Amino acid sequence: MKRWRQARRMTSTALADAMGFTRTYVSHVEHGRAPGSAAFARKADEALHAGGEIWQAWTTSAGGTGGETGGRAPVTARGTGGLIVEDDQAELRYDGQVFTATMRRTIYNAGPDPVTRYLVRISVDRHPGDPAAAMRLYRAHPLTFDDLQLTARCNGEPMSWRPKHDRDSFKEVWLCFDNGDGRFPLYPGERAVLEYSYRVSDQLWGPWFQRAVRLPTHRLSVRLVFPAGLDPRVWGTETSETAEAVPLHTPVEHSTTASPDGEVAVFEWRTSNPPLNARYRLEWALRGRPADGGHGPDLRTPSDRMRAAGIVQQGDPILGRAAVPFDLPAETEQARRLVDELLAAMVRVREHHVFGKGMGLAAPQIGSPRAAAIVQPPGDDAEPVVLLNPNIIAESAEHDEQYEGCLSLFDVRGMVPSALRLEVEHTALDGTPTITVFTDAMARLVRHEVDHLAGHLYLDRMRPGVTPISVAEYRGAGHPWSYRAR
C-alpha cells in the first residue's frame, strides 16, 4: 500500500480521507501495527487505482496479521479471493523491423464477485541508460494506440478495451469483458483464456522485455523469436521486493527452427509459482546487425542495471557540472515535472535493488541540468523529501565515516566522511525559502545529493589514499547505517 501511495504522491492523510478511515488507522495498517480488513484492502486498492494488487496482497496473506481470518494461519490465494493466473505465456517475435508481443493467460476467478475488466501494461524504452535520448525520441515520436494495433480476446470472443493511462512511452489499458454483442463477466469459480497482442516498431522498442508478477501466478513462461541471421544472444535477471537483481535462477533455452519466413532462433524461459511483485527481465544483443556494432546492453553488473534504469553513469560530463537553480514560483511547472520524472526513475531503480539505507536521486543523474533532488529516508516512517535549489548553510563539527554507494557508479562502495547534522536551505514550489535540519542517515543522504547538484561525486570526499571497494567485497548491502544514540 505504501508503494502505491508514494507512486500516486498521496499523503497518509489524503489516502485516509479518500478511504473514509482515520489517518492514524491508515498509518498503523501501513506500518504493520494493526490488521487491515478485507474492506480496508478493497478501499485502498480503489483509492490508489492499484489494479487489484493491494487486494491480491491481502488475499494472499489472508489479512496478513489476522484481520477477518480470526488469527488463522495464512492461506493461499486459491482459496481466498480475486484473480489467479494459472498459466501465463508471453511471446515476443521480431521480424527485423517490428516486434509483436502476444500474451496468453489462463485466469481463474477465486473471488466472491464477477470480474468485468483486466488491466494490462505496455512500456517501451528504445534507449535504456540514456533518459535524455529516450525523452527526445518519445516526445517527437510518441507511441500511439494506432501504432500498437491492440487486439484482445476472451475464450475466442473479441474484447473491447479502453485506456487508463496514455503516456508517450507507457500505456495502461483495461481489457473489458464485453463487446458490441454484449457482456460476458468472469463469474466466481469460472476460468477463461485471455489473449491480447500488440505491435511496436524497433524504432521505439529497446533490447529488453520484462514480465512483472502482479497477480498470484502458477506458471510463467517467456518465448523470444528472432531471425537466426541476426545472431541473437539472450540473458536475463530477476528481481523481487526483498532482493536485488540477480541472474535468472534457471537457464534460457535456445533452439533454431525453420519458419515460413526463414530460419529463426527461439529462446524460452519458464518458472513456477513466482512470488508476487517479482520481475523477470530478458535482454538481448543482435550480434549479426552492424548497427549494433556487435554489442547489446549487458546488464550483468550493478552499474549496467542502473544504466538500464535510466541513470547517467560516471564519466558523463553532466555529473561534473553545477546544476542550474529554478526561478520559483515562475518555473513551478517545470520543477513539478522534473520531480515527477525523478520519482518515476526511483521506481525503476527499485526494480533492480533493495535500499536498506534509504536512497536519493539528483536531476543530473537522469540527464537534467536543474537543481532538484529526491531523498527517500530509510525505513517506513516518512515521505520522500523533495529538495529544490538546496544549499547547505551549516553543518556539525561531529562527523562519522561510513560506506556509501552511488547509482552513477554502482559497482563499488566508498568509505566517506560526513557531518552528522546539516542545516539545508531549499525552496518550495511556491518560491517560499525553507530551512530543514537533517541528522545521521538523512544528513548523509542529503549531503550526497547536494554534492551531485554541485557537480561532485562521493569520490571527491574520500580521504586521501582511501579507494572504493568492489560491491562483491561490500558486506553492508540491505542494512541501514548504524549510529550511536545521541
N, C-alpha and C positions, 0 to 999 in steps of 0.2 A: 504494500500500500504506500509506503514511504517513497519507493522508487517512482511509482506512478504520480504521486502528489508532487514530487520535485520536477518530474518531466512536464507536468501541467502548470508548474510555477504557482501552486496554491499553498497558502499557509495552512497550518492546522486549524486556525480559526475559520478561514474561508471554507475548508472542507467540512468542518463541523456544521457550519450554517447550511451548506448545501445538503447535508445528510439529515439534518434535524436532530443531531446529538450535541451534547456539550463538548467544548473544546477539551476539557480535562479527560473525559471518557475517550475521545478520539486519540489523544496523546497516550493514554495508558494502554490502549489496544495496540497502537503503532509500535510501542516500545516493549510489548510483551508483558506488561504488568497487569493486564486484565484480559479475560477471554472476549472474543468477538462472536456475536451470534450470527446465525445464517442471515437474518435480516440486515445486520450490520454489514456483512460481506457483500450482499447484493447492492445495498445502497452505496457503499464505497465504490463498487465496480461501476455503477451507473453514474455517480457524480464525477468520477475520474475518467469516464469513457475508456475503460481498460479492456474492452472487448471480451469480457468474461474471465480474464486472467486472475483477478483477485478472487472471484467466486470459485474458480477452479482450485486455487491455492488453499482456500478454506475447506472445500470438499475433500481434497486430497488428504488433509490432516484431520478431517472430521472436527473442525473447530480449533485444532491446534492445542489449546490448553484446557479442553473440556467442553466449554461452550454448551451447546444444546445436546451434546452426547452424554451428559451426565457423568463425565470423567472417565468414560470407557476408553480403551486403547484405540489409537487411530486406526481407521480402516482405509482401504484403497478406494480410488475414485470409482472403480467398477460398481461398488455397492452404494455409492452416495449419490451425487447429483452432477448435472452438467454433461457436456460432450466429452466423449473419449474417442481418440483417433486409434483405431485398431490397426490400420496399415496406412503408411504414408510413403508414397512412391513419387519421387521427383526426377524428372529428366530434363536436361539442358542439351539441346542439339545445335551445333554450329555448322553452317554450310559454307563458311568462308567470308560471309558478309553479314548474315543475320543470325541472331540467337533466338531459338524458340524454346520457351520453357513450358513444360506440361506437368501439372500436379494432379495426382490421382490419390484420393484419400477415402478410405472406408471409415465412416464415423458412426458412433452409436450414442443414442440419447439415453444416458443413465439418470437424467434428472426428472423432476416432477412436472415440468412444463414443456409445452411444444416449442420447438426451435424454428424460427421463421427466417433467420439470416445467419450468414457465416462470414467472418472478417478475414480478408487476405491482404497481405502487404507486398508491395513491389518497390524495390530500391535498386538504383544503379549508380555506379561511380566509375567513370572512364579513366580517372587519374588518381588511383589510390596513392596517398602520400603527398599529393600536390593540391591542397584545397583551393588555392587561388586559381589554378588552371581549371579545376572542376567547376568552380563558381562561374568563371567566364564562359565555359562551354555551355552549361545548362541555362544560363541567362540568355545566351544567344540562340541556343537550340534546345528549348525545354522538351522533356519527354511528355508527350500528349497521349490522351486516350485513343485518338485516331491512330497514332503510331503503334500503340500496343495491340490493337485488334483483339481485345479481350473477349473470349467466349467461355461459357460455363454451362455445365450440365449436371443434373442430379438424377442418378439412375437412368441416364439417357435422355431425360427431359430437359429442354433448354431452360436456363435460369435467367431471370432479369438481374441487373446489378445497378448499384448507384454509388457514386463516390462519397467517401467520408472525408478524406484529406487529399488535396490535389496540389502537390509541390513540383518544382521544376525537375527534381530527380527522385521523388518519392511519392508513392500513391498508397492510400488505404481505400479498400473497396468492400462494400457489403454485397455478397452474393445472396440473393433473395430466393427463398423457396416459393417462387411464383413466376408466372409469365402471362402472356396475353390470353391464355386459355384458362387461367385460374390459379389457385393456390394449392400447395402440397406440403404443409408443415411436416417436420420430422417429430412425430409424437413420442412420448416416453416409451422406452422399450423397443423402438424401431432403429434400424440402421439404414444407411444409404451410402452410395458411392458418388462422391463429388469429383468432377474432373474439370479443371479450368486450364486455359492456355493463353499465352501472350507472346508477342514478338518484339524484339528490340534490335536495332541496328548496332553493329560493332563500333560505330562512331560514338555511341552513347553507353555501351556496356564495357566494363573493365574486366580484367582477367581473374575474376573470383565469383563464387556462388555460395551463398550462405543459407543454412536452414536453421531456424530457431524453433525450439520446442515450447510452445505456448499453451498446449493442452496435454493432459495425460496421454501418452503415446506408447503403444505396444511394440510396433516395428517401424523403423525408418530406413529408407534406402535412397541413394542418390546415384544417378547414372549420367555421365557426361559422354557426349559423342562428338568427335572431331574428324575432319578429313585426315586420313592417315598421312597424306603428303605434307601436312604441316608439322609433322614430327612432334606431337604434343607430349609434355611431361606434366604430371599432376601430383600434388601433395596436399596435405590438409592439417588443420588444427582444430582442437575442441576446447571450449571454454564453458565454465559454469559460474554460478554466483559465489561459490566457495573456493574456486581455484583459477589461477591464471591460465592462459592459453598454453596447451601442450600439444605435441604431435598426436594425431589420431591413434587411438589405442588398438585399432585393427587396421590392416593394410588396405589400400586401394587396389582392387584387382584390375588388371589390364589385359585386354584381348584385341585382336584385329579380325575384322569380318568383312565380307562383301556386302554391298548395298546397291540399289538401283543407280545411285549417284557415284559409285566407285567405292574403293576400299576405305573403311572408316576405323578409327581407333576408339575403343569403348573402355571407359573407366567406371567401375562400380564399387560402391562402398555401402555398408549397411551396419545397423546396430539394433539391439533390442532393449526395450524399456528404458529409453534415455530419460534422465532427470528433467523435471520442469525447469525452464529457462536456460537449459543447455543450448549452446550454439556450435554448429559444425560448419566450418568454412573450408571449402576446397579452392585451391588456386592452381594456376597452370601457366606454363610457358610454351609458346608455339615456336619451337626452335627452327622449324623449316621456313619461317616467314622472315625475309630480310629486314622488314621494317622493325622487327623486334630486336634486331641485332643479335639474335640467339639468346636473349636474356629476358626472362619474365620476372615479376616481383617474387623474391624469395622471402617468405615470412617466417623463416625458421628461427630467427633471433628476436629478442625483445625489441630492439630498435626497428627491425623490419616491420614488426606488428604495429608499433606506434606510427611508423610512416604510412602504413596501410590504413590506419585510423584517421589520417589527415594531419598528423603532427609534423611540423617542419623540423628537420634534423640538423645537428651540429654541422657547421660549415656553410650553411645558408647565410648570406650577408644580412638578412633582416634581423637575425638574432644578435648581431653586433651593433645595431643602431638604436638610438634612443627613440622611444615611441612619441607620437605627436598627441598632445593633450586635446581633449574635447572642449569646445566652446559651449558650455552649458548655461542656460537651457536651450540655446539656439540649435544645438546638434542633438537634441534629445532622441529623436527618432533614429538617427544613425547609431547612437550609443545603445539604444534598446535593441536594434537589430544585431549589433555585434555581440551583446550579452546573450541573445538567443543562440547565435552561432557557437559561442563558447560553451553554453550548456549542452547543445547538441553534440559538440565534439567530445565533451566529457562523457556523455552516454556511450559514444562509440569506443572511447578509450577503455571504459569499464567492461566492455565485452572481452577485452584481452587481458585484464589484470585486476586483482583484488587489492585495494589500497587500505591496509590496516592503519596507516599513519595519517590518513586524510590525503588530499591531493589538491593541486592547483593547476591553473592553466592561464597563460597570458596571451593576449591577442597576437603578438608576433609569432607565437608557436602555431597559429593556424593561418599565417600569411598576412595578417593585418598589421599596419604600422601604427595603430592607435593605442592610447594609454588606457587599456581596460584589462582586468583580470578577474578570475573567479577562484575562490578558495573554498573547498569542501572540508569542514572540520572533521577530525577523526571521531568515530563513534556515531551515535544516532540522535544526538541531543540538539542539534542546531541546523538551521538552514544554510545553504551555500552563501558565502559572503561575496558581494559584488563590490569591486574596487574600481572606481573611475578616477583618473588623474591622481593616483596615490603618491604620497610623498612622506618619507619617514622624517619626522621632526624631532624625535628624541628616542634614545634607547638606553637601556640599563648598562651599567658597568659590568654587571654579572653576566657571564657567558657560559655556554657549555659547548661541547663538541660531539656531534653525532653523525652517523651516516645519512646521507641524502641521496635520493635518486632524482632524475630529471627526465621527463618524457622525450626531450630532444637529444638525449644521449643515454638511452635506457639500458645499454649493455653493461654499464658499470655503475658502481656506487662510490661516493666520495665522502671522507670524513671532513665535516665542515663546521667551523666555529660560528656560533650565532648568539645574539643577545637574547636573554630570557624575557625581556619586556620591551615592547615597541609602542610608541605613540605615532599614529599614522593619520595624516590629514588627507581626506579624499572628498569627492564631490558627489552629491546626489543628482539624480536625473533632472530635478528641477533647478539645479545650479546651487543648492544650499551646501556650503562647506561644512564638513563634519570631521571631528577628531575621534578616533577609536583607539582604545588600548588593547593590545594583544599580548598574551603571555604564553610561555612554554611552547607547545607544539604549534599553536596558531601563530605565534611570533616567528617561528622558523618558516612555516609555510608562507606567511605573508611576505617576509623578507625575500624569500626565494622568488616570488612573483614580481615584487617591486624591482628586484635586480634585473629580471628579464626585461622589464619596461625601460630600464636604463641601458640595455644593451649588454648585460653581463650574464654569464653562466656561473654556477656554483664553483667551477674550477678556479675562477678568479679569487675566491675567498679562502681556498685551502691554504694551509700553512706551507711555506717553502719546504721542499723536499718530500712532501706527502703526495702520493699519487693515488688515483682511484683504483679500486679492485674490480675484478670481473663480477658480474651478477652471479656466476656459478660459485664464487667464493663467499658471497654475502650470505649471512645466516639470519638476517632480520626481516625477511620478506613476510608480509602479512601481519606483523606485530607492531603495536604502537611504540613510539619513543617512550623511554622511561624518564620520569622527573621525580626528584625527591620532594617531599611535602615542604611547603614554604608558608 
